[in-house]
């Protein structure tokens, strides 16, 4: 994620980067040492999407400060 944003990993941490979803659950997080996107908790497709054919989990990345 740091590489995709053109930031050093330390800058990503300093800016309080975090991922949030619509229901305010933390499904994903940023690995502290690598900046990689990782799952933060078990994701249950049946619980999230019930009977939907297509399951999409949307989240936003929040980075404080100007880019």
C-alpha positions in Angstrom: 0.0 0.0 0.0 2.8 2.4 0.8 4.4 1.7 -2.6 1.1 2.2 -4.4 0.6 5.6 -2.6 4.2 6.7 -3.3 5.0 6.9 0.4 7.7 5.5 2.6 6.4 3.0 5.2 7.3 5.3 8.0 5.3 8.1 6.4 2.3 5.8 6.2 2.5 5.1 9.9 3.1 8.7 10.8 -0.1 9.7 8.9 -2.2 7.3 10.8 -3.2 5.3 7.8 -6.1 2.9 8.4 -8.8 1.0 6.5 -12.4 1.2 7.4 -15.6 -0.4 6.0 -19.1 0.9 5.8 -20.2 -1.0 9.0 -17.1 0.3 10.8 -15.6 -3.2 11.2 -11.9 -3.7 10.6 -11.7 -6.5 8.0 -8.3 -5.4 6.7 -5.2 -3.8 8.2 -1.8 -2.7 7.2 1.1 -5.0 8.2 3.4 -2.8 10.5 6.7 -3.9 9.0 5.9 -4.4 5.3 2.9 -2.1 4.6 1.1 -5.0 3.0 -2.7 -5.2 3.1 -3.7 -8.2 5.3 -6.9 -9.5 6.7 -7.4 -8.4 10.3 -10.2 -10.8 11.1 -12.0 -13.8 9.7 -14.3 -12.8 6.8 -17.5 -14.8 6.5 -19.0 -14.5 3.0 -22.3 -16.0 4.0 -22.7 -13.5 6.9 -21.7 -10.5 4.7 -23.6 -11.2 1.5 -26.2 -13.8 2.5 -27.8 -15.1 -0.7 -26.2 -12.6 -3.1 -24.5 -14.1 -6.2 -21.7 -11.5 -6.1 -20.0 -10.5 -2.9 -18.1 -7.3 -2.7 -16.5 -6.0 0.5 -15.8 -2.3 0.1 -13.5 -0.3 2.4 -11.8 3.0 2.4 -8.2 3.9 3.3 -7.9 7.0 5.4 -4.6 8.8 5.5 -4.3 12.0 7.6 -2.6 15.0 6.2 -2.2 16.3 2.7 -1.1 14.0 -0.1 
